[in-house]
Amino acid sequence: MEQSQKKAPEPYAKQPSQIIYYGVPGCGKSHAVDEEINKAINEYNEGKTDGDKISYEDQVKRIVFHPDYGNADFIGQIMPKIRERGGVDYVFKPGPFSQILRKAYLNSSKPYFLVIEEINRGNAAAIFGEMFQLLDRIKDNKKDKNGYGPGWSSYSILNDDVNDYIRDIKAYEKSDHSGCVKPNHPKDMLDGNGNPVDSPDANGKKEIDFSTATSYCSLELILRGFDSPQIFRESTAIRLPPNLSIYATMNTSDQNVFTLDNAFQRRWEMKQIPNDWKNTGDSAAQYCRTIKKVKKTESGEESVDTNVQWGDFRKAINEVIMDSAQANGLSSMEDKRLGGWFYTESDNFAEKVLKYLWDDAFKFDRKTQFGEIKTLEDLVKEFNKVGFKVFKADAISKLQRDSLTTPDTPAQNDTSVTNG
């Protein structure tokens, strides 16, 4: 069944990004990623009608790496599928990488984004597998011998499963394909010479039975850098296209995570998110959030304001963390500081922030910071009883007046408040 020719839009012109954002917990890494993506989407939508505009949901695939996440989850894998009339087929189930790659190939005029949260919580090299090689991109307005220019992967990978998925008939019918000029006959309907094997019907017309076909023989795609449609065949190697950007985030302070080796990191642009309020969205409101403690009552528990603001505490405790590191000869404590969004309104301060300080930031300095308190359980109980007097550092304890230390009498914040 011949498909009519259609004019495809010009390929997306901007260069792709490939960035890992890193910084302390809660400093605004995901916020920075979303800002970049929303900026690109808004620029694309400018001047377009509602029908031609794109949305975050359609252009972004967001995933999280973790220790049990593997290459099959990321790229895809062959899975059994039971037929309606009995029997089993083995079909390729695409992972998020293959899904967003396919969209980018078939819609070359639009930007697409793969976001990997916590990239160092999984074994990134193993998860990417051979696709690791695709992270090298062509730069400086150069073209390789095959005609691929800036933004394309410098190298290619032969992967039959991903290639076949890009040409998948059912996936093609379900999704947008504005950059595909023409799909050619299904590969299942060709003879050994590449000719269609469908037979004429009673009226002499040839019809192809798409219900049993799996993939097109080839696709004619409008790809950036080429003067004419390119034929994407069964033998075409995979590359990252210029309209696909990849963003990742990582907490450098996380324990028990995988290390990103230099060979992996050099293929990315690395950007540190400073531990500043301006990176956390609604900075003024977040700064002024009042920390609460828990009061035991006959009917259960209730929250009591300490009148100490999160912004003041965060500023003071980060200074104490750095002083502790210097005093104990620890050189890697900078990333143990607290980001602006480490604590939010719905959090239990003692159970979240104090636990982090006890288990992580002050793991080797507990006696200096908390005196004779011997367990986290005792620390939480004491905080809910006397508030910030559990800290031995003057910079912390002075946030609360000496005379107001019980949960029945709110403490006062005697420090100046500055927004953002």
N, C-alpha and C positions, 0 to 999 in steps of 0.2 A: 504494500500500500504506500504509494508515493506521498510524501508530505510536501505541501506547498512551501516555496521559499518565503522567508520573512526577513525583513531588515532588522538586525539586532542593534542595540545601542552601543555607543563607544565604550570600550573597557574603562574601568575605574582608573583615574589618572594618578592618584596619590601613592607615594611609596608606603610599603607595609612597615609596621612596627613589630619588634620582637624584643620585649623588655621584661626583665625580672625586677619587680619592686620589692625592696627589703627594708626592714626596720624593726623597732621594738614592738611588742604586742600592743595593739590598739592605737597605733600611730596614724592610721588612715590609708593603708595600702590599697585595700579594695575600693575605697572611696576615690583614690587617685586613678585607678583603672577605669572605673565607671565614668569619671569626668572625661577621660580621653576618648572613650567609646561614644559617649553622648555628644561630645563635640564633633566627632566625625559624622555621626548620624545627622545631627542638626545641619551641618554644612552640606551634606548630600541632599537633605530635604528642602533646602532653601530655594524658593522659586518654583517648586514642583507642586502639582495638583495633589489632592488627597489620595487619589488612586495610584499615584506613582511614588508616594512616600514610603520609606522603610521604617521599621520599628526595632527597638532593642530586642524584643522577644524573637523576632525572625532572623536577626543578624548575628546573634551571640549564642555560643555554646559554652556553658560554664560547668566545670568539673572540679573535684577535689582529689588530690593524690593522697594515698594513705598506705600503710605497710602491706595490706593485702591486695592493693590495686596492681594489676599486671598488664602486660602487653596486649593480651586478648581482650581485656576490658576496654583499653584505650583505642586500639586499632579495630578489633572485631575478631570473630572466631566462627568456625564451622559448627553449627548446632543441628541436632536432629529435629525434624518437623513431621508430625504424623499427617498423612494424607486423609482427606475426608472419606475416601472409599477403602481405606486400609493401606498398610505399607508405610514406609518411612523415607523421607527425603532428607538429605543433608544440605543445609543452606547456610550462606554466610550471613551472620548477624552483625551489622556494622556497629562499631564503637563511635564515640563522639568525634574522634579525629577524622574518621572516614566520612561521617555525616556532614561535618562542616566543610571538609575538603570538596566533597561532591557539590555542595551548594555553590562554593566559590568558583569551581570550574564551569558550572552550567549557567552562572549569572555573573559574568565577568564585569558588568557595569556597576555592580554594587559591592560595598565593603563588607567583609565578614570577619568575625573575631572569635578566637578560641581563648578562653580564660581558664588558667590552671591555678586554683587556690592551693596554697601549702605545697608547692612543688617539691620541697625537700622532705616531706613526710613520707614519700614513697621513693623507691629506687628509680629515679628519673631516667637513668641510662637504660635500665632494663625495660621500663615501661615504653619508652620511645623505640627501643630495639633498633632495627635497621633504619627507621624513620629519622633517627638521630642525625643521619647524614644530610637530610633535607634542610636542616636548620641553617646551613651555610647559604647565604643569598648573594646573587650577583649585584654589584654596586657600581658606582661611578660611570653610569651611562654606557656600560660595556655590553656586548652581546657575545654569546658563545657561538661555536661553529654550527649549532642547530637553530640559531635565530632567537634563542631565549635571551631577554634583556633584563634590565634592572628590576629587582623585586622577586624574580623567579629563583628557585633553588639553583645553586651552582652545580649540584650533582643530582642524579635521578636514581630511582629505585624501581626495579621490576617486581611488582606485587600483583599476582593474578587476581586475588580476591578483591582488593581495593579497586583495581582497574575494572573488573567485571561489575562491581557495585556502581561505579560511576555510569556505566552503560545500562544499568538495570531498568527494564521496561516499566515495572510496577512503580518503582521509585520515581521514574520520569513522569508518569501519569499523575502522581500524587502531589508533586511539588512544582514550584516555579522553575522555569528554564529559559529565561529571557535572552541568554547568550548562546543558546543552541540554535543554529540556523536550520539544521535538518538531521533527524535521526534516520539512519539507514536500516535496511532489513535486519530482523533479528538473526543473531548468529546461529540459532538453532534451526533456522529455516534456509540454510545455505548448503550447497553441495561442496565437494572437495575443492572446487575451483572458485568458490566464493560467489556462485550464482544462486539466486532464489530457487527453491525447489517446490514452491507452491504450484498447484495445478489449476488450469482454467475451470471455472464452474460451467453450468449448462449454458450460460449466455456468453461464454468466451472470455469472461473477466477473471483476472487473477486476484484472489483474496488471500491474505496471510492470516493464519490462525494465531492471534496474539495470546489466546488463553493458555497455550502450552509453551509459549516462548518465554525465555528468561531475560535475555539481554539483547540490545541492538548490536548488530555487527560493528557499527561505528557511529560516531557522532561528529557533526561538523560544528565546531566551536569557534566563537569569536574570542581570541585570546590576545592579551596585551602584547604589543611589540611586533605583531605579525600583520602583513598587509592584506591577507585574505583568510577565510575560515580555515582552521586547522583540523585535520582528520584525527580524531581520537579513536584508535583501534585497540584490538585485543593485545597488541604487542607494544602499545605506547607506555613508556615508563612514567612513573609518578614524580611530580615535583610540587612544591608549594607555589601557588600562584601569587602574583603581586597584590591581589585584592584580599588576601587572607593575612591578618595580623594575629600574633600570639602574645598574650600578656600572662605573666605569672606573678605570684606573691609568695613571700617566705618570711617567717619569723627567724631571725638569726639566733635567737636565744633558746629555741626549742631543744629539749634534750631527747636522746634516744631517737634521733632522726638520721636520715641518710645525708652524707656530704655530697655536694655538687662538685665534681672534679673540675679542674681547670679547662680540660678539653670541652666539657659541656658548657661551662660558664662563658667561655670566649665567644661562643656563637650567639650570645645575647648581649643586649645593652643592659647594664646594671644601673639602677637608680635607687638611691637611698631616700626614703621618706623621712625628713627631719621630724623630730619629736616636738612639733609645734602645734599650737591650737588651730592654726589656720588650715591644717590638713585634715581636720576632723569634722568638717561640716558646720553644724550649728555650734560654733565654739563658745560664744558667750553664755548660752543656756547650759551647755555641758560644764563649763568652768564653775558656774554658780550652783550647781546641784549640791544639795546638802546631804552629807553622809548620815546614815541612820545606824542605830544599834538596836538590839532586841531586848525588850523588857519582859520578864516572866510575870504573868498575872494568874489569878485563879481560873480564869476562863481560857488560858492558853498563853499566847505570845502576842506582843504588839510592837510596832516600830516606833522608836523615839528619836527625834532629831538631836544630833550632837551640835548643830549649828556650825560645824566645821565644813567648809566647802571643799568639794572634790578638787578644784583647781589649786587651792592653797595647799592641801595635803599632798597632791601629786608633785607639785613643785618642790616641797620640802623633802619628801621621801626620795625623790630622784637624786637630790644632792647628798642625802645620807647614803644611798646606795653607792655613789661614786666615792664618797669618803671612805666607806667600808672597804671598797675594792683596793683603794690606795694603801690603806692601813694594813691590809692583809696580803699585799703583793699580788693581787689578782688582776691580770691584764685584760680579761675578756668580759668585764662587767658592764660596759656601756650599753649593751643590748639587753640588760636585765631591768632597765628603767621602765616605768609604766607609761604607756601611751594614753592619749586623751580619752579613748573609748574603751580602755581596759575595764572600767567600772561604769555601769549604766544604771538608770533609775530602778530597774527591776531586779538588780543584783543584791544579794546579801553581802554587805561589805566585808564582814568578818570571815564568812565562809569562802569568799573569793579572793579578796585582796590580801588579807592576813595570811591565808593559806599559801598564796603565791610567795609572799615575803618569807614565810617560815620554811617552805619546802625548797625554794629556789634562790631568791636574791640573797637571803641571809643564812643560807644552809650551813656555811662555815663560820658564821659570826653571830649566832643566836644569843649567846650569853651577853655580848656587848650591847645588843639591841633590845633584848627583852629581860635581862637580869636572870633571876632564878626560876623563871617559868620553864618547865621541863617538857611540856607536850603542847601540840597544837590545840588539843581539846581545852587545856587550861588557858591558853592564850585567848581563845574565842570567848570563854566564860569571863575572863578578866576584862576583856574589852567591853563586853556587854554590861559589865558592872561599873568600871571606872573610865571607860572611853579611852582617849588617847594618852592617858597616863601610863598605859602599858608600855609605851615606848620610853627608852632611857635617853634618847637623843633630845636635847632641848628644842631643836628645830621642830620636832613633832609635838612634844608634850605642851609647848607654849601655845599651840593652836587652841587650847582649851583652858579656860581659867581654872586656877588651882582649887578654888572653893566649890566649883560646880562639877563634881565627878560622879554623881550617882544618876542612875537612869530616871529617877523621879524629878530631877532638876536639870533642865536642858543646859548644856554647856554653851558658852558664847565664843564666837570667833573673834579674836582680838587682833587679827591681821587684816591688812588692807586688801581689798578685792579689786583685781584688775581683770577686765574682760579680754579674752583671747590672745 
